[in-house]
Amino acid sequence: QVQLVESGGGLVQPGGSLRLSCAAAGFTFSLFSMNWYRQAPGKERELVASISTDDSSNYEESVKGRFTISRDNAKNTVYLQMNSLKPEDTAVYYCNAQRQRLSIKRNYWGQGTQVTVSS
């Protein structure tokens, strides 16, 4: 069955770094765009970073220059390297896999991992 399992979250001080990982199983990983979303309490879930099947990437403006998304198709894993973390980065971070073609629509979600940035 389809699984997306996030890991690497935790408590970090402002200015610190974390690397999130998302291990995927149960689908053809290389055919899916991979995304990291986050949701803070009382706020909408927002797209943080995306990486396409051709390895092109996009970032939400507030994390540009600080976060890097990457994927390893051989390991069926997507990563989010987060540097220079700020308190406003505090949220539950979710891994998402998406495939959308003319006749195919797929959208899978992990359970999330908590990131807390606090002194």
C-alpha positions as CSV (number, residue, x, y, z in Angstrom):
1,Q,0.0,0.0,0.0
2,V,1.0,3.6,-0.5
3,Q,3.1,5.0,2.4
4,L,4.8,8.4,2.9
5,V,6.7,8.6,6.2
6,E,8.3,11.8,7.3
7,S,11.1,12.0,9.8
8,G,13.7,14.5,11.0
9,G,11.5,17.0,12.8
10,G,12.2,18.3,16.3
11,L,13.0,21.3,18.4
12,V,15.7,23.7,17.2
13,Q,16.9,27.2,18.2
14,P,16.5,30.2,15.8
15,G,19.3,30.1,13.2
16,G,19.6,26.4,13.5
17,S,19.1,23.7,10.8
18,L,17.1,20.5,10.3
19,R,16.9,18.0,7.5
20,L,13.5,16.4,6.9
21,S,13.2,13.1,5.1
22,C,10.2,11.5,3.5
23,A,10.4,7.8,2.6
24,A,7.9,6.7,-0.1
25,A,6.6,3.2,-1.0
26,G,3.7,1.6,-2.9
27,F,3.9,3.7,-6.1
28,T,6.3,4.6,-8.9
29,F,8.2,7.4,-7.1
30,S,10.0,8.7,-10.2
31,L,6.7,9.6,-11.9
32,F,5.5,11.9,-9.2
33,S,6.2,15.5,-8.3
34,M,7.1,15.7,-4.6
35,N,6.1,18.5,-2.3
36,W,6.6,19.8,1.2
37,Y,3.7,21.6,2.8
38,R,3.4,23.0,6.3
39,Q,0.6,24.0,8.6
40,A,0.8,26.1,11.7
41,P,-2.0,26.2,14.3
42,G,-5.0,28.2,13.1
43,K,-3.5,28.8,9.6
44,E,-4.0,27.3,6.1
45,R,-1.7,24.6,4.9
46,E,0.8,26.2,2.5
47,L,3.1,24.8,-0.1
48,V,6.8,25.3,1.0
49,A,8.8,23.6,-1.8
50,S,8.2,21.4,-4.8
51,I,10.5,19.2,-6.9
52,S,9.3,17.9,-10.3
53,T,10.1,14.7,-12.1
54,D,12.8,16.5,-14.0
55,D,14.4,17.8,-10.8
56,S,13.3,21.4,-11.3
57,S,12.3,23.0,-8.0
58,N,10.2,25.9,-6.7
59,Y,10.0,27.5,-3.3
60,E,7.7,29.7,-1.3
61,E,9.2,33.2,-1.2
62,S,9.8,33.3,2.5
63,V,12.1,30.2,2.4
64,K,14.1,31.0,-0.7
65,G,17.8,30.9,0.0
66,R,17.2,29.0,3.3
67,F,15.5,25.7,2.3
68,T,16.6,23.2,-0.3
69,I,14.4,20.4,-1.6
70,S,16.0,17.3,-3.3
71,R,15.1,13.8,-4.3
72,D,16.8,10.5,-4.6
73,N,14.8,8.3,-6.9
74,A,17.0,5.2,-6.2
75,K,16.0,5.5,-2.5
76,N,12.4,6.7,-3.1
77,T,13.1,9.6,-0.8
78,V,12.6,13.3,-0.8
79,Y,14.4,15.7,1.5
80,L,14.0,19.2,2.8
81,Q,17.2,20.8,4.1
82,M,16.2,23.8,6.3
83,N,18.8,26.3,7.3
84,S,18.7,29.6,9.2
85,L,15.4,28.6,10.8
86,K,13.1,31.2,12.2
87,P,10.3,31.0,14.8
88,E,7.7,31.6,12.0
89,D,8.9,28.3,10.4
90,T,7.3,26.4,13.3
91,A,4.6,24.1,11.9
92,V,3.8,20.5,11.1
93,Y,5.5,19.7,7.8
94,Y,3.8,17.3,5.4
95,C,5.2,15.3,2.6
96,N,3.0,15.1,-0.5
97,A,3.3,13.1,-3.8
98,Q,1.3,14.3,-6.8
99,R,0.7,13.0,-10.3
100,Q,-1.7,14.7,-12.6
101,R,-2.1,13.9,-16.2
102,L,-5.0,14.0,-18.6
103,S,-6.3,10.6,-17.4
104,I,-4.5,10.2,-14.1
105,K,-4.8,12.1,-10.9
106,R,-3.1,11.0,-7.7
107,N,-2.4,12.8,-4.5
108,Y,-0.8,11.1,-1.5
109,W,0.0,12.6,2.0
110,G,2.2,11.6,4.9
111,Q,1.1,12.1,8.5
112,G,3.5,15.0,9.2
113,T,6.4,15.8,11.4
114,Q,6.6,18.7,13.9
115,V,9.2,21.4,13.5
116,T,9.5,23.8,16.4
117,V,11.9,26.8,16.2
118,S,12.2,28.4,19.6
119,S,14.8,29.8,22.0
